[in-house]
Amino acid sequence: MEISGRDRRDGGGLRRPAHHHDRGGRPSATRIVTNMYFGNTAVTENGGYMLSQVHCPRGTVVTGGGFRIEGFGFLVENSTPFNAVDGGPAVGWSADGFEPPGNGRTTLTAVVMCAS
């Protein structure tokens, strides 16, 4: 008697993952597409607070994010996902911080990874 992948157990008694098949009996796969998006670029010439945000396109999900800095001496305060509604799912990424005076031109750009 053949035991299906769904019912098989390994030696430790743990369930093995079931193999998924399409209607024709062929193994199936889920396609996940991830894209990177860049937000507005905040610029300072002589120090100050900077904020950059970027949203995922409608119908996609935030999977991660970060920021890109060009310049010297920038102090990151936050780099985090944000949501449109308190307690709701993340819809984008936000990065902010402070550039001390005297370091010249600095730019900050938020980056988000979105999956569909």
Secondary structure, DSSP 8 states (H G I E B T S, - for coil): ----TTT-B-TTS-B-----B-TTS-B------EEEEEEEEEEESS-EEEEEEEE--TT-EEEEEEEEEESS--EEEEEEEEESSTTS-EEEEEEEEEE-TTS--EEEEEEEEEE-
